[in-house]
Amino acid sequence: MPDLSVKYMGLDLKNPVIVSSSSLTQTTDGVKRCADGGASAVVLKSLFEEQISSETYKLEGAAQLYSHPEAVDYVRRMGMLLGPKEYLKLIENAKKYVDIPVIASLNCVSPKWWSDYAKEIEAAGADALELNIAVMPGTISGTSEKVEKLYINIVNGIRGAIGLPVAVKIGPYFTFLTGIAEGLSKAGADALVLFNRFYQLDIDVNSLSLKAGYRFSTPAEINVPLRWAAILYSRVGCDMSASTGVHDGDGAVKMLLAGVNAVQVCSTLFLNGIEQISRILERIEEWMKEQKFDGIDDFRGKLSQAENDRPEYYERLQYIKALTGIE
Ligand SMILES: Cc1cc2nc3c(=O)[nH]c(=O)nc-3n(C[C@H](O)[C@H](O)[C@H](O)COP(=O)(O)O)c2cc1C
């Protein structure tokens, strides 16, 4: 029987399939369903910065009456320290009911206050913390360096505050992705999650209004994380997990061949049910038997750029008929 166990940011996982942050993991029941379905770890639904701000809003309003900005600041800080209680409760309960690692998730858009709340998360018993950092640079003033510095500052702040393993989930839209990946690793990230798939904006042409785009990924979307995992494997100084486009066992195998330590799944579970976890695991096992691999490390990174004698293939961006026969 092949051994599916992996190590991911210091956690011992019984297999490489993690359920990623979403509404599937926002209740204790949901977490339990994922664990019963065979997942090796869960990432809880993210707690959003705005949720904490709104919880302290009323208190702030009262403090503002006295026109003492320091008082407002103090109250906000207290709010962050106390934090939304339900999220801490979710961590505590999830830990009681499942025996797989529970990874908490914070959505960060600024470095402010999170370090204190991260300590609360650690105290509640989470096994690790994933930072879902998503900065929307919607203005044309500013610089890319400034935005990237914000990412680094968030990781630095949290890394200094807690001893838990920290993963950083980023989007794919960086000019110099290898640079930010290395910067985050140096700032103390134990793992990178490649990639977040952001809320999609769409337009309704009949009502001339905005609407939400399709929520779920397609298997074709695996190509972006696949390329970057393959490029970063053995170069970036931390672990990696894949997110976006892993829908089946073959997708998981591809990402492991590219070099990730684990895969995170979300859309495929919404579309095919929690049972899809065991189908993915069965396919990985079957493939390992066919290929005669005993453990994941026997083939992890085998098709990464570093292990390939045609490294230029990973960097090609254009279709050129003369070279490939494809226009
Ligand atoms: C309904 C829904 C809710 C999500 N909520 C979060 C969230 O709170 N935090 C987060 O980091 N990612 C969130 N995601 C993104 C997923 O964790 C995942 O990164 C993304 O869907 C890409 O993976 P997939 O192709 O397996 O779906 C959400 C996705 C969906 C579909």
The ligand as an ORCA input file, in Angstrom:
! r2SCAN-3c Opt
* xyz 0 1
  C     -17.849     30.046     -1.525
  C     -16.368     30.268     -1.342
  C     -15.914     30.915     -0.191
  C     -14.548     31.152     -0.035
  N     -14.096     31.789      1.111
  C     -12.756     31.948      1.291
  C     -12.247     32.529      2.484
  O     -12.976     32.914      3.396
  N     -10.905     32.645      2.619
  C     -10.023     32.217      1.663
  O      -8.800     32.316      1.859
  N     -10.480     31.665      0.506
  C     -11.801     31.520      0.313
  N     -12.265     30.946     -0.844
  C     -11.291     30.530     -1.862
  C     -10.966     29.035     -1.749
  O     -10.388     28.730     -0.484
  C      -9.980     28.608     -2.845
  O      -8.739     29.259     -2.667
  C     -10.509     28.918     -4.241
  O     -11.865     28.553     -4.379
  C      -9.680     28.184     -5.290
  O      -9.634     26.795     -5.066
  P     -10.591     25.750     -5.866
  O     -10.209     25.819     -7.276
  O     -10.282     24.423     -5.224
  O     -11.996     26.182     -5.633
  C     -13.624     30.718     -1.029
  C     -14.114     30.063     -2.179
  C     -15.468     29.831     -2.344
  C     -15.945     29.146     -3.599
*
